[in-house]
Amino acid sequence: MKAVQISKPGGDLEVVERSIPEPGRGQVRIKVEACGICHSDALVKEGHWPGIQYPRVPGHEIAGRIDKVGADVTKWKAGDRVGVGWHGGHCFECEPCRRGDFINCKFEKITAIHLDGGYQEYMIVPAEAVALIPNDLPADEAAPLLCAGITVYNALRNSGAHAGDLVAVQGIGGLGHLGIQYARQMGFHTVAIGRGGDKEALAKKLGAHDYIDTSAGAPAESLQKLGGAHVVLATAPDSKSMSALIDGLGPNGTLMVVGAGFESLTVTPIQLISGSKTVRGWASGTARDSQDTLEFSALSGVRPMIERYPLEKAAEAYNQMITGKARFRVVLTI
């Protein structure tokens, strides 16, 4: 089979030939049909995650069909349309797992970090990492929903917001363009926050009721004029921009952070105490959460905006993503 691997930290994406792997006990083999390219793939390419063993195949937004099942697998069978996301399995035995909190498993496996990912024609994954894809959702559109999609969908549905509440989505990019769609379909008063008036038309097309241009004034003031946000979903990894939105929260409002950055947020205790505000982070979710995301997307019509590349052009596709030129998700079709 063909695979695209990275041989060492900082190395190139190389197209190689590999033997088709066999599933072990509790594992399934997937014939990959599409794999999204996510900004987090840079962790693998550049070696930023400690302990990665090379060569490694990147890719954690995978859609395809089960090709073969290993021993003791009863849930899945050959031919099932399935997907795999960031969460690549759990131990079932640690304290979080015993409480059903699998996403916080102490020994969590991460797809493409602890096991080879989806930049290849076949892959092996633990059976508990697999989500069913609805028949009416094409593989290339399902793939980005298994990371970008679940990240914003799961955060919104766990944010405490109810239909009719004002929910603002900061950033209109790979995460944000999906967050706006989900917020609208969940019945929230949806406000998109971006930089520049040229993004307003797209934001409204995606479902935003209102648009706030951060270059035209303080976005927190604009949110307060709308009544204050019950939730601000922060998708763009810019800590300064996130921090500027805390004063735009209404009473008991939450800044829900999903855009992963390394810079510190700036917030004072008085900002949180006044109005009983909260700053919260949210991880993506388990395979069941992925399946919920896919089912809701199929039902509501939420779809990613994608650019397609063949597997052989993975390096070109990765460059399109990492330079910020993609609008908005890049998908390898296999």
N, C-alpha and C positions, 0 to 999 in steps of 0.2 A: 504494500500500500504506500501511498504518498503521505508524507508528513512534513510539517514545517517546524523545525526545532531551533533552539538557541543552545550553542555548545558551551558558552561561558558567559559570565556576567558582562554586559556591555557588548556582546557579540552580535553578529548579523543574524537575521532570520534566514535559515537555510532550508531549501527543499531537498528532502532525502527520501530514500526508499527504506521501509522498515517491514519486518514480518508482521502479519496480522496477529494481534495478541489474543490469548484465550482467557475467558473469564474464569475466575476462581470461585470458591465457595462464597455465596452471598453477593456475587457480583453479576453485572450484565455487560454485554458488549453492544455498543451502539454504532450503527452505520450513520455517520455524521452527514447531514444534508446542508446545514448552515451553521456558521459560528460567528457571532459578533466580535468586534474588536473594541475593547474597553480601555479607558485610560489606565485602569489598574493593571493592564498587561505590562505596563512599564516596570512594575515591581519584579516581574519575571525577567524581562529583557535586560534590565540594568542591575539585577541582583540585589535589590533593596530589601528583600524579605530574607531574614536570617535562615540559614539551613537549607536553602533550595539546592537540590541535587541536579547537576547538569550531565548530559544534555536534557533539556526540558521542552515540552511542547506547550505553548501558551494557549489561552482561550477558555473562558468560563461562561460563555453565552451560547450554549450548544443546543441545537435542535436536530432530531433525526428519528430513526426507527431502531427498536431493539432487534438485533441480529441473532443473538444467542444468549442464553441464560446459564449461570453457573449452578452448582449444587445448592439445594435448600432455598432457592428463589421460587416463591409461590405466587407473589403478587403480579409479576410481569411475565409476558410471553413474547416470543418472536413476532414481529410485525407491529407491535404497539408503537404509536407515535409518542415520543417522549422528549423531554428537555432536561438539561442540567445547568445549574447556575453556580454561583460562588461557593455555596455550601456543598461540600463534596462528601459528607458523611460525618457520623458521630460515634462515640464509644458505647452509648447506652448505659454506662455504669457509673460515671462520675456524678457528683451531687447535682449539678444543673440538669444532666440527662435524666436522673431519677425523678426530677420534678417536671420533666417534659420540656425543659428549656434547652432544646437541642442546639439552637443557634449559638448558645454560650457554653457549649461543651468544652471542657478543659483540653480535650484532645481532638478538637474539630479538624477534619480534613478540609483543605481548601483546594478546589479544582484548579489545576495548572500550577499549583505551588507544591502540594504534597503528592499529587498524581498528575499524569500528563493530561493536557486539556484538549480542546476541540479543533486546533489547527491541523487536523489529520482526517483521514477517511474512516478510520475505526478507532474507538476508544473504549476503555474499561472503567466502570465506575461502581461503587457500592450501590446495592439496590435501594437503600434508603435515601439516596441522593437524587432519585429520578422522579420527575413530574410528568403527568399525562398532558399532552397537547390536544386541544379540541380539533376536530376534523376540519372545521372551516377556517382555521388559522394557519396560513402558509408558513413553512419552516423559516424562510428568510425574515418574516415579520415577527415570528415568535421568538427568535434568538435574542434580540436585544431586550425583550421583556423579561428575560431570565436573570438580568442583572439591573440594568437601568430601570426597567419596568417595576420589578418587585421592590426595589429600593424605595421608590417614591410612593407606590401604591400601598405597601405595607406600613410605611411611616404615616401616611394620611389616615388610613383606617384605624391606626392605633393612637392618633393624636388627641382624641377626645372631642374633636369637632363634630357637630351635628349638621344635618341638612339646613341650609339657610344661614349658617355661620359664615363670617368673612374669613376666607383663607387666602393668604397671599403666597405666591410662588416667586422666589427670588432666583432670577436666571432663566434665560430662554435658550438652553443648549441641550446636550444629550439627555440630561435628567429633567431639566425644566420643561422642555416641550412635551414630555409625557406627564409631568406633574400637573400642568395646566389642564390637560385633557381629563385626567383622573379626577381632579378637583371639581371640574364642571359636571362630570358624569355622576359624581357622588352627591350632587345637589348643593354644593357650597357656593356662596357668593365669591366668585373667583377673581382675584386681582393678580395680574402679572407685573413683575418688577424687572425692568431691564434698563440698559444704558443706550439712549438714543431714540429719537422719535421714529426712526425707520423700522423699529421692531414692533410697533404698535399694531400694524395690520396683521402680521403673522400671529401675534398674541391673541387678537380678537378672533382670527380664523380658527385657532386651536381651542377656543372656548372661553377666553377671559371676558368677564363683564366689564372690567376696568383695566387700564394700563397706567403704570407710574414710570415716568422717565427719570432716572436718578440724576441725569445731567441737567435737568431743569429745576432742581431744588431738592431739599431734604426729603427723602422718601418716608421717613417716620412721620413727618408732619402731614404728608399726603394721606397716609394710612389713618391717621387720627381724624382727618376731615371726613373720611368714609366711615368713621365710628370705631376705629381700632380693630386690629386683627385678632381673631381668636387663635389662629395659628399662622406663623410664617414658616413656610417650608424653604429652607436655605439649601439650594442645590449647587450654586456656583462656589467653588472652594476659595473664596476670598474673605478672610476673617474680618478685615476692616469693613467690607460691605455688609457682612452678617451683623456685626456689632452695631452698625448704624441703624438697624431695623428694630432693635430691642425696644426703643421708645415708641415704636409704632404699634406695639401690642396693646390690646385692650385688657380690662380686668381679667385675671386668671388666664392670660394669654401665654402661649408657648412658642418659643423659637425652636423649631424642630430641625436639627442639623443632619443633613445627609451628604453634603459636599465635603469630601475628605481633604483637609488641608493640614499643614503643620504649624502654622502661625497661631499665636494665642488670640482668643477672643478678648475683647475689652468690655467689661461690664462692672458696674459698681454695685455693692450690696443694696444701696438705696433704690437703684433701678429695679431690682428684683422684689424688694420688700414692698415698694409702692405699686399697688395693683396685683400683688401676689403672682408675679410673673415667673416663668420657668424657662430654663435653657436645657434642652434634651437632645441627645444623639440617638440615632436609630440605625442598627445593622440591617442587612437585607432581609434574610429569612430562610426558612427551611424549604424542602421540596414541596411540602403541602402548601406553604405560602406562595411558592412559585406557581403551583397549579391553580390556586385561587386567583392569582394575578392574570394568568392566561385565560381562565374562564370568564372573569369579569371583562377583560379586554375584548374577547370574542363577542360577549353579550352586548357590550356598550359601544363597540366600534372604535375603541382607542387603538391607535396604530403608531408605530415609530416611523419617523422619516428616515429613510435609509439610502445608502450608496452601496452598490454591490460590486464585488471583485471576485475573480476566481482564486482558488487556493494558491495557484502558482504565483500570483501577484500579491502575496501576503505582505511582503516588505513594502511595496508601494501603498497598499491599503493601510498598513500601520503608520506610515509617514503621513498619510492624509489625516489620520486621527490625531497623531501626536502634535502636529503643527496647528491644530485647531481649524483646519480648512473644511472638515466634514460637516455636512448639514443633514442629519445631526448624528447618525450612527452609521458605522461602517460594518458591512457584513460580508464574510467570505462564503461563497456558494460552492458546494463541494459535490 
